[in-house]
Every structure is written in C-alpha cells, then in structure tokens.
C-alpha cells in the first residue's frame, strides 16, 4: 500500500513512508499474546528482553525516491 500510494501521490509532492516495528511492549496489557508466545518472541529477537519505545533503532531506511531493487 505504501509503495502504491507513493507512486500515485509523488507527482503532487506528497511523500509516503512506513515504519513497521516488531513487537514493542508498553504498559498496556496484551491479552492476545500468550506467555509462551511472548517468550518465543523474546528468544527470537536480538535484545532477548522486552523492547520498549526507546529501542526502535538499529534499522536501515532506504530513502531513494522510490527506486526499488527487486
């Protein structure tokens, strides 16, 4: 959707980007994730601890005017 919107709106000078973080834990309880699922996610990620909002780093954002290498 982001790519399509960027292609359609770019000619009007409108830029469309998306940030898609993984699981980030906040003070709001998530009843949709079981304790087992939570532990599996923690084991699979690099931090091996619950990620918070301050942890949304370590990613590369390619800002290239819509040039996509497929």
Jmol script that loads the backbone (N, CA, C; Angstrom):
load data "model"
ATOM      1  N   UNK A   1       0.827  -1.177   0.000  1.00  0.00           N
ATOM      2  CA  UNK A   1       0.000   0.000   0.000  1.00  0.00           C
ATOM      3  C   UNK A   1       0.881   1.255   0.000  1.00  0.00           C
ATOM      4  N   UNK A   2       1.953   1.226   0.804  1.00  0.00           N
ATOM      5  CA  UNK A   2       2.838   2.390   0.859  1.00  0.00           C
ATOM      6  C   UNK A   2       3.443   2.687  -0.506  1.00  0.00           C
ATOM      7  N   UNK A   3       3.944   1.651  -1.180  1.00  0.00           N
ATOM      8  CA  UNK A   3       4.554   1.835  -2.492  1.00  0.00           C
ATOM      9  C   UNK A   3       3.539   2.386  -3.490  1.00  0.00           C
ATOM     10  N   UNK A   4       2.338   1.825  -3.475  1.00  0.00           N
ATOM     11  CA  UNK A   4       1.298   2.285  -4.411  1.00  0.00           C
ATOM     12  C   UNK A   4       0.922   3.738  -4.153  1.00  0.00           C
ATOM     13  N   UNK A   5       0.754   4.091  -2.874  1.00  0.00           N
ATOM     14  CA  UNK A   5       0.396   5.475  -2.545  1.00  0.00           C
ATOM     15  C   UNK A   5       1.516   6.431  -2.941  1.00  0.00           C
ATOM     16  N   UNK A   6       2.774   6.034  -2.703  1.00  0.00           N
ATOM     17  CA  UNK A   6       3.902   6.881  -3.065  1.00  0.00           C
ATOM     18  C   UNK A   6       3.949   7.100  -4.570  1.00  0.00           C
ATOM     19  N   UNK A   7       3.685   6.041  -5.343  1.00  0.00           N
ATOM     20  CA  UNK A   7       3.685   6.162  -6.807  1.00  0.00           C
ATOM     21  C   UNK A   7       2.567   7.102  -7.268  1.00  0.00           C
ATOM     22  N   UNK A   8       1.400   6.994  -6.652  1.00  0.00           N
ATOM     23  CA  UNK A   8       0.262   7.810  -7.079  1.00  0.00           C
ATOM     24  C   UNK A   8       0.383   9.263  -6.636  1.00  0.00           C
ATOM     25  N   UNK A   9       0.951   9.497  -5.459  1.00  0.00           N
ATOM     26  CA  UNK A   9       0.949  10.841  -4.888  1.00  0.00           C
ATOM     27  C   UNK A   9       2.252  11.606  -5.097  1.00  0.00           C
ATOM     28  N   UNK A  10       3.304  10.908  -5.558  1.00  0.00           N
ATOM     29  CA  UNK A  10       4.597  11.552  -5.744  1.00  0.00           C
ATOM     30  C   UNK A  10       4.566  12.742  -6.682  1.00  0.00           C
ATOM     31  N   UNK A  11       3.784  12.659  -7.742  1.00  0.00           N
ATOM     32  CA  UNK A  11       3.729  13.763  -8.705  1.00  0.00           C
ATOM     33  C   UNK A  11       3.169  15.042  -8.092  1.00  0.00           C
ATOM     34  N   UNK A  12       2.496  14.920  -6.954  1.00  0.00           N
ATOM     35  CA  UNK A  12       1.939  16.089  -6.258  1.00  0.00           C
ATOM     36  C   UNK A  12       2.852  16.555  -5.125  1.00  0.00           C
ATOM     37  N   UNK A  13       4.046  15.965  -5.033  1.00  0.00           N
ATOM     38  CA  UNK A  13       4.990  16.350  -3.992  1.00  0.00           C
ATOM     39  C   UNK A  13       4.682  15.741  -2.632  1.00  0.00           C
ATOM     40  N   UNK A  14       3.808  14.743  -2.610  1.00  0.00           N
ATOM     41  CA  UNK A  14       3.448  14.087  -1.358  1.00  0.00           C
ATOM     42  C   UNK A  14       4.299  12.834  -1.195  1.00  0.00           C
ATOM     43  N   UNK A  15       4.987  12.744  -0.068  1.00  0.00           N
ATOM     44  CA  UNK A  15       5.838  11.597   0.213  1.00  0.00           C
ATOM     45  C   UNK A  15       5.116  10.648   1.158  1.00  0.00           C
ATOM     46  N   UNK A  16       5.239   9.365   0.886  1.00  0.00           N
ATOM     47  CA  UNK A  16       4.579   8.344   1.703  1.00  0.00           C
ATOM     48  C   UNK A  16       5.641   7.351   2.160  1.00  0.00           C
ATOM     49  N   UNK A  17       5.760   7.173   3.471  1.00  0.00           N
ATOM     50  CA  UNK A  17       6.721   6.250   4.045  1.00  0.00           C
ATOM     51  C   UNK A  17       6.032   5.434   5.143  1.00  0.00           C
ATOM     52  N   UNK A  18       6.637   4.324   5.493  1.00  0.00           N
ATOM     53  CA  UNK A  18       6.078   3.456   6.520  1.00  0.00           C
ATOM     54  C   UNK A  18       7.182   3.013   7.470  1.00  0.00           C
ATOM     55  N   UNK A  19       6.884   2.997   8.733  1.00  0.00           N
ATOM     56  CA  UNK A  19       7.759   2.428   9.749  1.00  0.00           C
ATOM     57  C   UNK A  19       7.008   1.254  10.352  1.00  0.00           C
ATOM     58  N   UNK A  20       7.595   0.078  10.284  1.00  0.00           N
ATOM     59  CA  UNK A  20       6.917  -1.130  10.753  1.00  0.00           C
ATOM     60  C   UNK A  20       7.742  -1.831  11.832  1.00  0.00           C
ATOM     61  N   UNK A  21       7.629  -1.400  13.075  1.00  0.00           N
ATOM     62  CA  UNK A  21       8.398  -2.039  14.136  1.00  0.00           C
ATOM     63  C   UNK A  21       7.855  -3.414  14.479  1.00  0.00           C
ATOM     64  N   UNK A  22       8.685  -4.217  15.080  1.00  0.00           N
ATOM     65  CA  UNK A  22       8.261  -5.519  15.580  1.00  0.00           C
ATOM     66  C   UNK A  22       7.528  -5.341  16.898  1.00  0.00           C
ATOM     67  N   UNK A  23       7.450  -6.406  17.709  1.00  0.00           N
ATOM     68  CA  UNK A  23       6.733  -6.303  18.978  1.00  0.00           C
ATOM     69  C   UNK A  23       7.405  -5.308  19.919  1.00  0.00           C
ATOM     70  N   UNK A  24       6.639  -4.357  20.404  1.00  0.00           N
ATOM     71  CA  UNK A  24       7.110  -3.376  21.372  1.00  0.00           C
ATOM     72  C   UNK A  24       6.155  -3.438  22.557  1.00  0.00           C
ATOM     73  N   UNK A  25       6.719  -3.648  23.718  1.00  0.00           N
ATOM     74  CA  UNK A  25       5.890  -3.808  24.914  1.00  0.00           C
ATOM     75  C   UNK A  25       5.718  -2.471  25.612  1.00  0.00           C
ATOM     76  N   UNK A  26       4.481  -2.194  25.987  1.00  0.00           N
ATOM     77  CA  UNK A  26       4.137  -0.968  26.700  1.00  0.00           C
ATOM     78  C   UNK A  26       3.394  -1.347  27.968  1.00  0.00           C
ATOM     79  N   UNK A  27       2.910  -0.339  28.673  1.00  0.00           N
ATOM     80  CA  UNK A  27       2.178  -0.604  29.913  1.00  0.00           C
ATOM     81  C   UNK A  27       0.789  -1.194  29.666  1.00  0.00           C
ATOM     82  N   UNK A  28       0.344  -1.185  28.428  1.00  0.00           N
ATOM     83  CA  UNK A  28      -0.963  -1.744  28.084  1.00  0.00           C
ATOM     84  C   UNK A  28      -0.828  -3.263  27.933  1.00  0.00           C
ATOM     85  N   UNK A  29      -1.591  -3.986  28.706  1.00  0.00           N
ATOM     86  CA  UNK A  29      -1.526  -5.455  28.651  1.00  0.00           C
ATOM     87  C   UNK A  29      -2.078  -5.976  27.330  1.00  0.00           C
ATOM     88  N   UNK A  30      -1.430  -7.018  26.779  1.00  0.00           N
ATOM     89  CA  UNK A  30      -1.869  -7.631  25.522  1.00  0.00           C
ATOM     90  C   UNK A  30      -2.389  -9.029  25.827  1.00  0.00           C
ATOM     91  N   UNK A  31      -3.678  -9.167  25.919  1.00  0.00           N
ATOM     92  CA  UNK A  31      -4.271 -10.476  26.201  1.00  0.00           C
ATOM     93  C   UNK A  31      -4.251 -11.386  24.982  1.00  0.00           C
ATOM     94  N   UNK A  32      -3.903 -10.849  23.805  1.00  0.00           N
ATOM     95  CA  UNK A  32      -3.891 -11.661  22.588  1.00  0.00           C
ATOM     96  C   UNK A  32      -2.601 -12.458  22.439  1.00  0.00           C
ATOM     97  N   UNK A  33      -1.601 -12.169  23.276  1.00  0.00           N
ATOM     98  CA  UNK A  33      -0.321 -12.868  23.220  1.00  0.00           C
ATOM     99  C   UNK A  33      -0.181 -13.700  24.490  1.00  0.00           C
ATOM    100  N   UNK A  34      -0.013 -14.990  24.328  1.00  0.00           N
ATOM    101  CA  UNK A  34       0.152 -15.867  25.484  1.00  0.00           C
ATOM    102  C   UNK A  34       1.561 -15.709  26.058  1.00  0.00           C
ATOM    103  N   UNK A  35       1.764 -16.091  27.316  1.00  0.00           N
ATOM    104  CA  UNK A  35       3.116 -16.035  27.876  1.00  0.00           C
ATOM    105  C   UNK A  35       4.117 -16.859  27.056  1.00  0.00           C
ATOM    106  N   UNK A  36       3.687 -17.984  26.523  1.00  0.00           N
ATOM    107  CA  UNK A  36       4.572 -18.809  25.707  1.00  0.00           C
ATOM    108  C   UNK A  36       4.971 -18.093  24.421  1.00  0.00           C
ATOM    109  N   UNK A  37       4.001 -17.420  23.788  1.00  0.00           N
ATOM    110  CA  UNK A  37       4.291 -16.671  22.560  1.00  0.00           C
ATOM    111  C   UNK A  37       5.246 -15.516  22.857  1.00  0.00           C
ATOM    112  N   UNK A  38       5.012 -14.843  23.965  1.00  0.00           N
ATOM    113  CA  UNK A  38       5.871 -13.728  24.366  1.00  0.00           C
ATOM    114  C   UNK A  38       7.302 -14.214  24.562  1.00  0.00           C
ATOM    115  N   UNK A  39       7.487 -15.319  25.268  1.00  0.00           N
ATOM    116  CA  UNK A  39       8.826 -15.863  25.499  1.00  0.00           C
ATOM    117  C   UNK A  39       9.493 -16.279  24.181  1.00  0.00           C
ATOM    118  N   UNK A  40       8.727 -16.855  23.269  1.00  0.00           N
ATOM    119  CA  UNK A  40       9.274 -17.246  21.967  1.00  0.00           C
ATOM    120  C   UNK A  40       9.734 -16.017  21.183  1.00  0.00           C
ATOM    121  N   UNK A  41       8.975 -14.938  21.230  1.00  0.00           N
ATOM    122  CA  UNK A  41       9.368 -13.706  20.543  1.00  0.00           C
ATOM    123  C   UNK A  41      10.636 -13.138  21.159  1.00  0.00           C
ATOM    124  N   UNK A  42      10.731 -13.162  22.486  1.00  0.00           N
ATOM    125  CA  UNK A  42      11.923 -12.638  23.155  1.00  0.00           C
ATOM    126  C   UNK A  42      13.165 -13.439  22.783  1.00  0.00           C
ATOM    127  N   UNK A  43      13.032 -14.757  22.696  1.00  0.00           N
ATOM    128  CA  UNK A  43      14.170 -15.604  22.319  1.00  0.00           C
ATOM    129  C   UNK A  43      14.594 -15.361  20.868  1.00  0.00           C
ATOM    130  N   UNK A  44      13.669 -15.007  20.006  1.00  0.00           N
ATOM    131  CA  UNK A  44      13.948 -14.843  18.581  1.00  0.00           C
ATOM    132  C   UNK A  44      14.574 -13.490  18.230  1.00  0.00           C
ATOM    133  N   UNK A  45      14.440 -12.508  19.101  1.00  0.00           N
ATOM    134  CA  UNK A  45      14.959 -11.185  18.761  1.00  0.00           C
ATOM    135  C   UNK A  45      16.345 -10.977  19.361  1.00  0.00           C
ATOM    136  N   UNK A  46      17.067 -10.015  18.848  1.00  0.00           N
ATOM    137  CA  UNK A  46      18.445  -9.759  19.256  1.00  0.00           C
ATOM    138  C   UNK A  46      18.570  -9.284  20.697  1.00  0.00           C
ATOM    139  N   UNK A  47      17.621  -8.512  21.164  1.00  0.00           N
ATOM    140  CA  UNK A  47      17.718  -7.938  22.504  1.00  0.00           C
ATOM    141  C   UNK A  47      17.524  -8.967  23.620  1.00  0.00           C
ATOM    142  N   UNK A  48      16.756 -10.013  23.377  1.00  0.00           N
ATOM    143  CA  UNK A  48      16.425 -11.036  24.377  1.00  0.00           C
ATOM    144  C   UNK A  48      15.805 -10.434  25.639  1.00  0.00           C
ATOM    145  N   UNK A  49      15.116  -9.347  25.460  1.00  0.00           N
ATOM    146  CA  UNK A  49      14.346  -8.714  26.540  1.00  0.00           C
ATOM    147  C   UNK A  49      13.216  -7.945  25.881  1.00  0.00           C
ATOM    148  N   UNK A  50      12.195  -7.613  26.645  1.00  0.00           N
ATOM    149  CA  UNK A  50      11.092  -6.854  26.033  1.00  0.00           C
ATOM    150  C   UNK A  50      11.589  -5.530  25.462  1.00  0.00           C
ATOM    151  N   UNK A  51      11.210  -5.237  24.232  1.00  0.00           N
ATOM    152  CA  UNK A  51      11.582  -3.976  23.591  1.00  0.00           C
ATOM    153  C   UNK A  51      10.597  -2.897  24.000  1.00  0.00           C
ATOM    154  N   UNK A  52      11.114  -1.713  24.234  1.00  0.00           N
ATOM    155  CA  UNK A  52      10.284  -0.556  24.538  1.00  0.00           C
ATOM    156  C   UNK A  52      10.383   0.462  23.432  1.00  0.00           C
ATOM    157  N   UNK A  53       9.685   1.548  23.575  1.00  0.00           N
ATOM    158  CA  UNK A  53       9.666   2.585  22.538  1.00  0.00           C
ATOM    159  C   UNK A  53      11.059   3.134  22.265  1.00  0.00           C
ATOM    160  N   UNK A  54      11.939   3.188  23.274  1.00  0.00           N
ATOM    161  CA  UNK A  54      13.299   3.699  23.084  1.00  0.00           C
ATOM    162  C   UNK A  54      14.178   2.746  22.275  1.00  0.00           C
ATOM    163  N   UNK A  55      13.730   1.517  22.071  1.00  0.00           N
ATOM    164  CA  UNK A  55      14.504   0.524  21.352  1.00  0.00           C
ATOM    165  C   UNK A  55      14.242   0.498  19.850  1.00  0.00           C
ATOM    166  N   UNK A  56      13.449   1.403  19.346  1.00  0.00           N
ATOM    167  CA  UNK A  56      13.118   1.401  17.919  1.00  0.00           C
ATOM    168  C   UNK A  56      14.263   2.009  17.114  1.00  0.00           C
ATOM    169  N   UNK A  57      15.409   1.334  17.165  1.00  0.00           N
ATOM    170  CA  UNK A  57      16.600   1.768  16.440  1.00  0.00           C
ATOM    171  C   UNK A  57      17.253   0.546  15.807  1.00  0.00           C
ATOM    172  N   UNK A  58      18.343   0.763  15.110  1.00  0.00           N
ATOM    173  CA  UNK A  58      19.099  -0.332  14.534  1.00  0.00           C
ATOM    174  C   UNK A  58      18.587  -0.796  13.183  1.00  0.00           C
ATOM    175  N   UNK A  59      17.833   0.040  12.504  1.00  0.00           N
ATOM    176  CA  UNK A  59      17.274  -0.321  11.207  1.00  0.00           C
ATOM    177  C   UNK A  59      17.854   0.582  10.133  1.00  0.00           C
ATOM    178  N   UNK A  60      17.874   0.091   8.917  1.00  0.00           N
ATOM    179  CA  UNK A  60      18.297   0.878   7.766  1.00  0.00           C
ATOM    180  C   UNK A  60      17.067   1.293   6.986  1.00  0.00           C
ATOM    181  N   UNK A  61      16.911   2.570   6.790  1.00  0.00           N
ATOM    182  CA  UNK A  61      15.808   3.098   5.996  1.00  0.00           C
ATOM    183  C   UNK A  61      16.390   3.583   4.670  1.00  0.00           C
ATOM    184  N   UNK A  62      16.005   2.971   3.590  1.00  0.00           N
ATOM    185  CA  UNK A  62      16.499   3.369   2.277  1.00  0.00           C
ATOM    186  C   UNK A  62      15.636   4.491   1.735  1.00  0.00           C
ATOM    187  N   UNK A  63      16.182   5.677   1.739  1.00  0.00           N
ATOM    188  CA  UNK A  63      15.475   6.844   1.215  1.00  0.00           C
ATOM    189  C   UNK A  63      16.060   7.107  -0.171  1.00  0.00           C
ATOM    190  N   UNK A  64      15.350   6.614  -1.186  1.00  0.00           N
ATOM    191  CA  UNK A  64      15.908   6.646  -2.530  1.00  0.00           C
ATOM    192  C   UNK A  64      14.909   7.111  -3.587  1.00  0.00           C
ATOM    193  N   UNK A  65      13.923   7.864  -3.180  1.00  0.00           N
ATOM    194  CA  UNK A  65      12.973   8.408  -4.140  1.00  0.00           C
ATOM    195  C   UNK A  65      12.088   7.383  -4.820  1.00  0.00           C
ATOM    196  N   UNK A  66      11.934   6.230  -4.204  1.00  0.00           N
ATOM    197  CA  UNK A  66      11.065   5.205  -4.762  1.00  0.00           C
ATOM    198  C   UNK A  66      11.772   4.180  -5.644  1.00  0.00           C
ATOM    199  N   UNK A  67      13.093   4.287  -5.765  1.00  0.00           N
ATOM    200  CA  UNK A  67      13.843   3.297  -6.529  1.00  0.00           C
ATOM    201  C   UNK A  67      13.891   2.011  -5.708  1.00  0.00           C
ATOM    202  N   UNK A  68      13.327   0.964  -6.267  1.00  0.00           N
ATOM    203  CA  UNK A  68      13.238  -0.306  -5.546  1.00  0.00           C
ATOM    204  C   UNK A  68      13.997  -1.368  -6.328  1.00  0.00           C
ATOM    205  N   UNK A  69      14.872  -2.075  -5.651  1.00  0.00           N
ATOM    206  CA  UNK A  69      15.594  -3.190  -6.267  1.00  0.00           C
ATOM    207  C   UNK A  69      14.878  -4.468  -5.890  1.00  0.00           C
ATOM    208  N   UNK A  70      14.380  -5.179  -6.869  1.00  0.00           N
ATOM    209  CA  UNK A  70      13.652  -6.423  -6.601  1.00  0.00           C
ATOM    210  C   UNK A  70      14.414  -7.586  -7.140  1.00  0.00           C
TER     211      UNK A  70
END
end "model"
wireframe off; spacefill off
backbone 0.3
color backbone group
